[in-house]
């Protein structure tokens, strides 16, 4: 999208220096991408503690139950083939 904006020279020069951009456009794009990435991280960090995630013990208990269930299915299948 083409847009005409007035960017202060010092701010643009700093953006070019910090991003390593060779052109003004590249500096603006990189700066916007960096800003957007930081905002996404802030959103993610803000949501910490709001998720209902299983504990390691709960995950291990589920794994053990799944293994036990598979062993039971294997025995049932082997018995039914006879």
Steps between C-alpha positions, in 0.01 A plus 500: 500500500641836406493758777661840528609590851738749657750309716747702709851464354657396831239227561543361150881512524485312831263242352736445209796465734326262745343282232799500268268607218648634178189693396243716679223262396687199638560684828131585538388146416750346744402746772131419451570126503702537821224704661234248399712210630544674837126564522424131432747400774340747742157355419630149559667593829181674615307176444736294721319354795168502318547162334393174656805287424556152640783455750787267424356244744163512321667452162705204626190342657319536167794343316506205739124454462534507120780241510295275728200537269708408194635193675143397581394551137796298375409208727135520393592501132740208544236302689227572244716378209527150647 
